[in-house]
Every structure is written in C-alpha cells, then in structure tokens.
C-alpha cells in the first residue's frame, strides 16, 4: 500500500478522509503501565538507542489505542548529544546537561552533529516501519533549533530561559552561530529519519512562547523555514508545532508547513479562518481535561471536533504532551469519541 492510503497523511494534505485521524503528543510515555514496566529495567538512553526497545515503546500506544500514527520514541535532545553535549534525565527536574554552553567560548567551539550517533535510531525506525500496519503512519521529529538551544545554553529546564534570551541581545553573532550549526545538523538528522522510513516529520518549537513575536520572527522563524523546506523536498508532510504561536498564525502560515500544530489557547475555527483551508490543523484539546470525568472529556472532545467543523484537514491531538498522571481510561474515551463522532463532520 502506498503512502496515499494512510488516513493520517491524507489529512496532512487536506484530502478527503472518512474520519478525523488522531494521535497524542507524548503518547509513548509514562502514563502507560507497559512503558513503566520497561522503564524499570532500562534507562532512558538505553531505550532510545536500542532499536528493539525503541520499536517496542513506539508501538505500545498503537496496540493499546489503535491510534492512526505512531511517533518514534526518542527525544529532541539527541541533537546536542550528537554534538558532544550529553544530558542525564534527573527525576523531578528533567534533562540536565553536564556541560552547558554557558560562555561565548563554549558556544563558538560547537561543530556540526556527528550523524553516526543516530545509527541505532535509524535502525529502530526501520524495525518500526516493518512491524507497523501499512495503514498507520510513522511520525519522525526534531526539536526546533531555538527550543534545543534553550536546553544547551541553560543546561536544564528553566522558568524563563533568561540566559539564552539575554544572549540574543548581548551576542547575536554567537547566537546565530549556534542556530546555524543546529539547523544544519537537524536537516541531516531528518534526512536520515526519512531515508529510514518515517512518513511525516514534526518540528517541536515548544519554547517559542518565551519570545516576543518580533524576536521569534528574526531569530527563530528563518531557521524553522529552512528546516521545513528541507522536509518538503523529501516529499513527506511537515508539521510545525509552535507552542504559544496561536496569535502568530498569520506568520506561521507562511512557514511552508503542511500542518500547524496548535495548543489549546486558540479556537480551531478562528485558526481555520486564518489559514483558509490551505494548511491542515492539528490539535488542540487541553491535556488537563484528561484529568476529569469521562462525561466531561467526551463533551470537550466533541467541542473540538465542532470547532473545526465540516471538512478535511483536521488531525485530532492534544494541545501539548500527555502527562504521566493521566488515567489510561481517559485516553480511551478520547479515542472512542473521535472515532464515533468525527465521521459526522466528513
Ligand atoms: O510519544 C512521544 O511523543 C514520544 C517521544 C518524545 C519524547 N520527548 C519522549 C520523552 C518526544 C516527541 C519528545 C519531545 C521533547 N523532549 C520535547 C518537545 C515536545 C514537548 O513535549 O514539549 C521537549 C521539550 C523534550 C525535552 C525533554 N525530554 C523533557 C523536558 C523531558 C522531561 C519530561 C518529564 O516530564 O519529565 C524529557 C524526557 C522524556 N522524553 C520522557 C519521554 C517519554 C520521560 C522519560 C522517562 O522518564 O521515562
């Protein structure tokens, strides 16, 4: 079966589909008991870089919920690792780098990522693609240069990312040097993912909302456009998720992406008017709704479907990642509701 028959890909391209396809950000993660069982035996890095474990964890949510797309299990921070910057996942903090880029000298010593670092990830993709049903899509991904740079410079999750924001003003040359090296490394990494078999590529600019529109437009967006152009040349759909970017849709619609991922702060109908049916939209249920009762979840999922309304080009998703405290039944309610109700809008 060729890619044209995958409902997720059809929706990315705004073509006719019988129902709204769905997947969930961070669907391969700690809210799943079967993920936690594997995680007990292996550390995060072992899971990312052992092809069989990567395959297993990627397929777990598909087996349980029959989502329309699997997202490969990995992390945006493999890019800094390929440049020699290693992180550890510390409980209750998140990723922490041993050697953050906390001086201009360190930034200027950065070189392009070593593509051989991704060998096991590409092997994992091949294994997943062989086992995943042909009707389902495999989503590859990367972090946006800005979001990845935030972690490299700050060294850990931060409330405000103020050191890297200050760098933009104090040393724009060093900032651009870093962004340039990230962008080229990311493009090579994505090429490898597509060659190994991913069907679409999502770019996560999770930290975009820390920037003013003006700074985003000149210091992050040009790099995003270069990456999207590279994805489009590989003939797979590009999905751009800019968290906090709901008010910038007039700008984001010029990115070249086939799909814009939206957080829950914008109404899908308003977004649809801005992109005028030319770009597909992915989203945008507030993940915190999954902590309420099944009745409320059902009602809110229906609201999202209604807000997109009739027509194609909608991919159901959360407005951001699912958190580890969300009950597995809540996700089943989302899946059942989307499958039952969305055909009414086609
Ligand atoms: O299903 C999937 O989406 C799985 C693949 C995936 C992970 N991280 C696995 C992961 C994806 C697409 C990501 C992207 C990612 N990683 C982003 C951008 C998207 C977003 O959610 O905002 C960011 C900013 C990161 C960096 C990162 N990695 C953080 C902040 C953390 C800690 C998160 C936490 O809640 O503790 C990670 C670790 C991480 N990445 C986990 C998973 C499943 C938790 C790993 C574990 O402890 O088992």
Boltz pocket constraint, residues with backbone or C-beta under 6 A from the ligand:
constraints:
  - pocket:
      binder: B
      contacts: [[A, 24], [A, 25], [A, 26], [A, 27], [A, 28], [A, 29], [A, 30], [A, 39], [A, 44], [A, 71], [A, 72], [A, 73], [A, 74], [A, 75], [A, 76], [A, 77], [A, 89], [A, 93], [A, 94], [A, 95], [A, 141], [A, 143], [A, 147], [A, 157], [A, 204], [A, 206], [A, 321]]
      max_distance: 6.0
